[in-house]
């Protein structure tokens, strides 16, 4: 692609802050830059996707991306944007998390394309033999406490209710040393990250200047927010993960399909590689027929295929069509294996078949055996309100019972709750 990286970020509405001289540096030729990823879980979630796309755009602009997985910093915990100190992870958990993240990053970045091939680095590799005394001698003496205290991430925590441990206070110095190490060993001139990382990143550029008299640069992107002010990437069920075992491709697709029109306009720029012309054409279609949700469909397609696969995207479309457009007779036509294939991506509850030998009260099934509803009161209210169906058949009787014959192939039952929520009950 070899586009102007910073101009690309600007028109996509992603750029937040950039250190003077960065654009001139990138214009001179291929530049090495990095972004750090926190291994707090064995999968990244959509909250990390903006930074992954930043690295991808960096590579497509002809530069060399480094993805740093924080095996060492993951043991400490970044205070930026946090109100409380998080739990520290043991080395086995960290290693498992790092392997999962490496696998996911490989889906986006090209690690075999010549001079600007992506590289994965782990800061534990250079910290594991670094003694505490060596660190405070070699690193600590170059950055003053006054400088560290002036950072917003530190001031906010110190002035808050919980305070800040020395462990967390040291984080920006460790991250600063990471930048120095990559600057020295990999000729890495640029660190990128979300806007909440500006303080940590500029500590790195200052550390390089004070310790080695060198020059390095910083760039940050906008933190992704929803137009209604709620946190991006969160649903009632929790995070939307990139790992299919944590968030199925169907649920992943649905997350993007259901964003608001306003959010879709910004997200399609941030999370896809669609060109400005392509996006403007889709926006024109959206403006002409908003009910068709052209932006959401294009966004959901592009991101689902990139994170999962085209086959997963097609399956998500088929499942969506089945759940929201099929009728009772369509459900009855499916055998057990087709039913599971079609609905494998929705929330599933396993129920023991022996519970169904005698007729089981529907409310008991939906509350005690499968947690479709949090309480019997809510379940009864929804049933009486004609808002519950089994295999697309409305059930309005709170005293209704369920038996094996109600299950497709004596194994599967589709429970619909309201217009949008669907669950699969599977007998074991």
C-alpha positions as CSV (number, residue, x, y, z in Angstrom):
1,X,0.0,0.0,0.0
2,X,2.8,2.4,1.0
3,X,0.4,5.2,2.0
4,X,1.3,8.1,4.2
5,X,0.8,6.5,7.6
6,X,-0.1,9.6,9.6
7,X,-2.4,11.0,6.9
8,X,-4.2,7.6,6.9
9,X,-4.7,7.8,10.6
10,X,-6.0,11.3,10.3
11,X,-8.7,10.7,7.7
12,X,-9.8,7.6,9.6
13,X,-10.3,9.8,12.7
14,X,-7.8,7.7,14.7
15,X,-4.9,10.0,15.4
16,X,-4.7,11.6,18.8
17,X,-1.2,13.0,19.4
18,X,2.1,12.8,17.6
19,X,5.5,14.0,18.7
20,X,7.0,16.7,16.4
21,X,9.4,15.3,13.9
22,X,7.6,11.9,13.6
23,X,6.1,12.6,10.2
24,X,9.5,13.7,8.8
25,X,11.0,10.5,10.2
26,X,8.5,8.3,8.5
27,X,8.9,10.2,5.2
28,X,12.7,9.3,5.1
29,X,12.0,5.6,4.6
30,X,11.2,2.4,6.4
31,X,10.9,3.0,10.1
32,X,10.7,0.4,12.9
33,X,7.9,1.1,15.4
34,X,6.2,-0.9,18.2
35,X,3.1,-1.3,20.2
36,X,2.9,-3.2,23.5
37,X,0.1,-5.7,24.3
38,X,-0.8,-6.7,27.8
39,X,-1.0,-10.5,28.4
40,X,-3.7,-10.4,31.1
41,X,-5.6,-13.1,29.3
42,X,-4.8,-15.8,26.7
43,X,-6.8,-13.8,24.1
44,X,-7.0,-10.2,23.0
45,X,-10.5,-8.6,22.7
46,X,-12.0,-6.0,20.5
47,X,-10.6,-3.3,22.7
48,X,-7.1,-4.3,21.4
49,X,-8.3,-4.4,17.8
50,X,-7.7,-0.6,17.2
51,X,-4.0,-1.0,18.1
52,X,-3.7,-4.2,16.1
53,X,-5.1,-2.3,13.1
54,X,-2.6,0.6,13.8
55,X,0.3,-1.9,13.5
56,X,-1.2,-3.4,10.4
57,X,-1.6,0.1,8.8
58,X,2.0,0.9,9.8
59,X,3.2,-2.3,8.0
60,X,1.1,-1.6,4.9
61,X,2.6,1.9,4.8
62,X,6.0,0.2,4.2
63,X,7.3,0.3,7.8
64,X,8.4,-2.5,10.1
65,X,6.1,-3.3,13.0
66,X,7.2,-4.9,16.3
67,X,4.5,-6.3,18.5
68,X,5.7,-6.4,22.1
69,X,4.1,-8.9,24.4
70,X,4.7,-7.8,27.9
71,X,5.8,-11.0,29.7
72,X,7.7,-8.9,32.2
73,X,5.3,-5.9,32.5
74,X,2.4,-8.3,32.8
75,X,3.8,-9.3,36.1
76,X,3.6,-5.6,37.3
77,X,0.5,-4.1,35.9
78,X,-0.1,-0.8,34.1
79,X,-1.8,1.9,36.2
80,X,-2.9,4.0,33.2
81,X,-6.6,4.4,33.2
82,X,-7.0,2.1,36.2
83,X,-8.6,3.0,39.5
84,X,-7.3,0.0,41.4
85,X,-4.3,-2.3,41.3
86,X,-4.9,-5.5,39.4
87,X,-4.0,-9.0,40.5
88,X,-0.5,-10.1,39.5
89,X,-0.1,-13.2,37.3
90,X,2.1,-16.2,37.8
91,X,4.6,-17.2,35.1
92,X,2.7,-20.3,33.9
93,X,-0.5,-18.2,33.3
94,X,1.6,-15.5,31.6
95,X,3.3,-17.9,29.2
96,X,-0.1,-19.4,28.3
97,X,-1.5,-15.9,27.6
98,X,1.5,-14.9,25.6
99,X,1.2,-17.9,23.3
100,X,-2.5,-17.2,22.7
101,X,-1.8,-13.5,21.8
102,X,1.1,-14.4,19.5
103,X,-1.2,-16.7,17.5
104,X,-3.8,-14.0,17.2
105,X,-1.4,-11.3,16.1
106,X,-0.1,-13.6,13.4
107,X,-3.6,-13.4,11.7
108,X,-3.1,-9.7,11.1
109,X,0.6,-9.0,10.6
110,X,2.8,-10.4,7.9
111,X,5.9,-12.1,9.5
112,X,7.4,-13.2,6.2
113,X,7.5,-10.3,3.7
114,X,11.1,-9.3,3.6
115,X,12.7,-6.2,5.1
116,X,9.5,-4.9,6.8
117,X,8.4,-8.3,8.2
118,X,6.7,-8.0,11.5
119,X,8.4,-9.3,14.6
120,X,7.1,-10.5,18.0
121,X,9.2,-9.6,21.0
122,X,8.7,-10.4,24.7
123,X,10.2,-8.0,27.3
124,X,10.7,-10.8,29.7
125,X,13.6,-11.9,27.4
126,X,15.7,-8.9,28.5
127,X,14.4,-8.5,32.0
128,X,14.7,-12.1,33.2
129,X,18.4,-11.7,34.0
130,X,18.2,-8.0,35.0
131,X,18.7,-7.8,38.8
132,X,16.9,-5.2,40.8
133,X,20.2,-3.5,41.8
134,X,21.3,-3.4,38.1
135,X,18.0,-1.9,37.1
136,X,17.9,0.9,39.6
137,X,21.5,1.7,38.7
138,X,21.2,1.6,35.0
139,X,17.6,2.8,34.5
140,X,16.4,4.5,37.7
141,X,19.1,7.2,37.9
142,X,18.1,8.6,34.5
143,X,14.5,9.5,35.3
144,X,13.6,11.7,38.3
145,X,10.8,11.0,40.7
146,X,9.5,14.5,39.9
147,X,9.3,13.6,36.2
148,X,7.4,10.4,37.0
149,X,5.1,12.1,39.5
150,X,4.0,14.6,36.9
151,X,2.4,12.0,34.8
152,X,-1.4,12.0,34.8
153,X,-1.6,8.2,35.3
154,X,0.4,8.6,38.5
155,X,-1.3,11.8,39.8
156,X,-4.8,10.4,39.3
157,X,-3.9,7.2,41.3
158,X,-2.0,9.0,44.1
159,X,-4.8,11.5,44.6
160,X,-7.4,8.7,44.5
161,X,-8.8,6.5,47.2
162,X,-6.6,3.5,46.7
163,X,-3.2,5.1,46.3
164,X,-0.4,3.4,44.3
165,X,2.1,0.7,45.1
166,X,5.8,1.0,44.3
167,X,5.2,-1.9,41.9
168,X,2.8,0.1,39.7
169,X,4.8,3.3,40.1
170,X,7.8,1.5,38.5
171,X,5.7,0.5,35.5
172,X,6.5,3.6,33.4
173,X,10.2,3.2,34.0
174,X,10.1,-0.4,32.9
175,X,8.1,0.5,29.8
176,X,10.6,3.3,29.2
177,X,13.4,0.8,29.4
178,X,11.6,-1.4,26.8
179,X,11.7,1.4,24.3
180,X,15.4,2.0,25.0
181,X,16.2,-1.7,24.5
182,X,14.3,-1.8,21.2
183,X,15.8,1.5,20.1
184,X,19.3,0.1,20.9
185,X,18.9,-3.5,19.7
186,X,16.3,-3.2,16.9
187,X,16.8,0.4,15.8
188,X,13.1,1.1,16.8
189,X,12.5,4.8,16.5
190,X,8.7,5.0,17.3
191,X,6.4,3.7,20.0
192,X,2.7,3.8,19.4
193,X,-0.3,3.2,21.7
194,X,-3.7,4.5,22.9
195,X,-3.9,8.1,24.2
196,X,-3.8,6.8,27.8
197,X,-0.2,5.6,27.0
198,X,1.2,9.0,26.1
199,X,2.8,9.4,29.6
200,X,4.5,6.0,29.5
201,X,5.6,6.4,25.9
202,X,7.2,9.8,26.4
203,X,9.0,8.5,29.4
204,X,10.7,6.1,27.0
205,X,11.7,8.9,24.6
206,X,13.0,10.9,27.6
207,X,14.9,7.9,28.9
208,X,16.6,7.4,25.5
209,X,17.6,11.0,25.4
210,X,19.0,11.1,28.9
211,X,20.7,7.7,28.9
212,X,22.1,7.6,25.4
213,X,21.7,11.1,24.0
214,X,19.4,9.5,21.3
215,X,16.2,10.6,19.7
216,X,13.0,8.6,19.5
217,X,9.3,9.4,18.8
218,X,5.8,8.9,20.0
219,X,2.4,8.6,18.5
220,X,-1.0,7.8,20.1
221,X,-4.4,7.0,18.8
222,X,-7.9,7.9,20.1
223,X,-9.4,5.7,22.7
224,X,-12.4,4.0,21.2
225,X,-15.7,5.1,22.8
226,X,-19.4,4.4,22.0
227,X,-21.5,7.4,21.1
228,X,-23.8,6.8,24.1
229,X,-20.8,7.1,26.4
230,X,-20.7,3.5,27.5
231,X,-17.5,1.4,27.2
232,X,-16.6,0.0,23.8
233,X,-16.2,-3.7,23.5
234,X,-18.3,-4.6,26.5
235,X,-21.8,-6.3,26.4
236,X,-24.0,-7.6,29.1
237,X,-22.2,-10.9,28.7
238,X,-18.7,-9.3,29.1
239,X,-15.8,-8.7,26.7
240,X,-16.0,-9.5,23.0
241,X,-12.9,-11.7,22.5
242,X,-11.0,-12.5,19.3
243,X,-10.8,-16.2,20.4
244,X,-13.7,-18.2,19.0
245,X,-13.8,-20.3,22.2
246,X,-14.6,-17.2,24.3
247,X,-16.8,-15.4,21.8
248,X,-18.3,-17.4,18.9
249,X,-18.0,-16.1,15.4
250,X,-21.8,-15.7,15.4
251,X,-21.8,-13.5,18.5
252,X,-18.7,-11.6,17.2
253,X,-20.6,-10.9,14.0
254,X,-23.7,-9.8,15.9
255,X,-21.7,-7.4,18.1
256,X,-20.6,-5.4,15.0
257,X,-24.0,-5.8,13.2
258,X,-25.8,-4.2,16.2
259,X,-23.7,-1.1,16.7
260,X,-25.6,2.2,16.3
261,X,-25.6,4.1,13.0
262,X,-23.3,6.8,14.5
263,X,-20.8,4.3,15.8
264,X,-20.8,2.3,12.5
265,X,-19.6,5.5,10.7
266,X,-16.5,5.7,12.9
267,X,-15.9,2.0,13.4
268,X,-15.8,1.2,9.7
269,X,-12.9,3.7,9.4
270,X,-11.1,2.4,12.4
271,X,-11.5,-1.4,12.2
272,X,-11.5,-2.1,8.4
273,X,-9.1,-1.6,5.5
274,X,-11.8,-0.3,3.2
275,X,-10.7,2.8,1.3
276,X,-12.2,6.3,1.7
277,X,-14.0,5.9,-1.6
278,X,-15.5,2.5,-0.7
279,X,-16.6,3.8,2.7
280,X,-18.2,6.9,1.2
281,X,-20.2,4.7,-1.2
282,X,-21.5,2.6,1.6
283,X,-22.4,5.7,3.6
284,X,-24.4,7.0,0.6
285,X,-26.3,3.7,0.5
286,X,-26.9,4.0,4.3
287,X,-28.3,7.6,3.9
288,X,-30.6,6.5,1.1
289,X,-31.9,3.5,3.0
290,X,-31.0,3.5,6.7
291,X,-33.2,0.5,7.5
292,X,-30.9,-1.7,5.3
293,X,-28.0,-1.0,7.7
294,X,-25.4,-1.1,4.9
295,X,-22.6,0.3,7.2
296,X,-23.2,-2.3,9.9
297,X,-23.3,-5.2,7.4
298,X,-20.1,-4.1,5.7
299,X,-18.3,-3.5,9.0
300,X,-19.4,-6.9,10.5
301,X,-18.4,-8.7,7.3
302,X,-14.9,-7.2,7.0
303,X,-14.0,-7.6,10.7
304,X,-15.5,-11.1,11.1
305,X,-13.6,-12.4,8.0
306,X,-10.4,-10.8,9.2
307,X,-10.6,-12.1,12.7
308,X,-12.1,-15.5,11.9
309,X,-12.7,-16.6,8.3
310,X,-15.0,-16.2,5.3
311,X,-16.7,-19.6,6.2
312,X,-17.4,-18.3,9.7
313,X,-18.9,-15.1,8.3
314,X,-21.2,-17.1,5.9
315,X,-22.2,-19.3,8.8
316,X,-22.9,-16.3,11.0
317,X,-25.2,-14.9,8.2
318,X,-27.1,-18.2,7.9
319,X,-27.5,-18.4,11.7
320,X,-28.8,-14.8,11.8
321,X,-31.2,-15.4,9.0
322,X,-32.5,-18.6,10.6
323,X,-32.9,-17.0,14.1
324,X,-34.7,-13.9,12.9
325,X,-36.5,-14.9,9.8
326,X,-37.4,-18.6,10.1
327,X,-40.8,-19.9,11.0
328,X,-41.9,-22.9,13.1
329,X,-42.0,-25.2,10.1
330,X,-38.4,-24.2,9.2
331,X,-37.2,-25.4,12.6
332,X,-39.1,-28.6,12.4
333,X,-37.3,-29.5,9.1
334,X,-33.9,-29.6,10.7
335,X,-32.4,-32.8,12.1
336,X,-30.2,-32.8,15.2
337,X,-26.8,-32.3,13.4
338,X,-28.1,-29.5,11.2
339,X,-29.6,-27.8,14.2
340,X,-26.3,-27.9,16.1
341,X,-24.4,-26.7,13.1
342,X,-26.8,-23.8,12.5
343,X,-27.0,-22.7,16.2
344,X,-23.6,-23.7,17.5
345,X,-22.6,-20.1,18.0
346,X,-25.3,-19.0,20.3
347,X,-25.3,-19.3,24.1
348,X,-25.9,-22.9,25.0
349,X,-27.0,-24.6,28.2
350,X,-26.6,-28.3,28.8
351,X,-29.4,-30.1,30.7
352,X,-29.4,-33.7,31.8
353,X,-31.8,-35.8,29.7
354,X,-33.0,-37.6,32.8
355,X,-34.6,-34.4,34.0
356,X,-37.0,-34.7,31.0
357,X,-38.1,-38.3,31.5
358,X,-41.1,-37.0,33.3
359,X,-42.7,-33.7,32.1
360,X,-40.7,-30.7,33.4
361,X,-42.3,-27.4,34.1
362,X,-41.2,-24.8,31.5
363,X,-40.3,-22.1,34.1
364,X,-38.2,-24.6,36.1
365,X,-36.4,-25.6,32.9
366,X,-35.6,-21.9,32.0
367,X,-34.5,-20.9,35.5
368,X,-33.2,-23.9,37.4
369,X,-31.9,-26.2,34.7
370,X,-30.8,-23.6,32.1
371,X,-30.1,-20.0,33.2
372,X,-32.2,-18.3,30.5
373,X,-33.8,-16.2,33.2
374,X,-32.4,-15.0,36.5
375,X,-35.6,-15.6,38.4
376,X,-38.9,-17.4,38.1
377,X,-40.7,-14.1,38.6
378,X,-39.1,-12.7,35.4
379,X,-39.6,-16.0,33.5
380,X,-43.3,-16.0,34.3
381,X,-43.7,-12.4,33.4
382,X,-42.1,-12.9,30.0
383,X,-44.1,-16.1,29.3
384,X,-47.4,-14.3,30.2
385,X,-46.3,-11.4,28.0
386,X,-46.1,-13.8,25.0
387,X,-42.4,-13.1,24.8
388,X,-41.0,-16.7,25.0
389,X,-41.0,-19.3,22.3
390,X,-39.7,-22.8,22.0
391,X,-38.5,-23.8,18.5
392,X,-40.4,-20.7,17.2
393,X,-43.7,-21.7,18.9
394,X,-45.0,-19.0,21.3
395,X,-45.7,-20.3,24.8
396,X,-48.1,-18.2,26.9
397,X,-48.9,-20.7,29.7
398,X,-46.7,-20.5,32.8
399,X,-47.8,-24.0,33.8
400,X,-46.7,-25.5,30.4
401,X,-44.4,-28.5,30.6
402,X,-41.6,-29.8,28.4
403,X,-40.6,-33.4,27.6
404,X,-38.2,-35.2,25.2
405,X,-40.6,-34.9,22.3
406,X,-40.3,-31.1,22.3
407,X,-36.6,-31.4,21.5
408,X,-35.3,-31.6,17.9
409,X,-33.9,-35.2,17.7
410,X,-34.6,-35.5,21.4
411,X,-31.5,-33.3,21.9
412,X,-32.0,-29.6,21.0
413,X,-34.4,-26.9,22.0
414,X,-34.3,-23.3,20.7
415,X,-35.5,-20.8,23.3
416,X,-36.3,-17.3,22.1
417,X,-36.6,-14.6,24.7
418,X,-38.0,-11.4,23.3
419,X,-37.1,-10.3,19.8
420,X,-33.3,-10.6,19.9
421,X,-32.2,-13.1,22.5
422,X,-31.8,-16.7,21.6
423,X,-30.5,-19.7,23.5
424,X,-29.9,-23.3,22.8
425,X,-30.7,-26.0,25.3
426,X,-28.8,-29.2,24.6
427,X,-29.6,-32.5,26.4
428,X,-26.7,-34.6,27.6
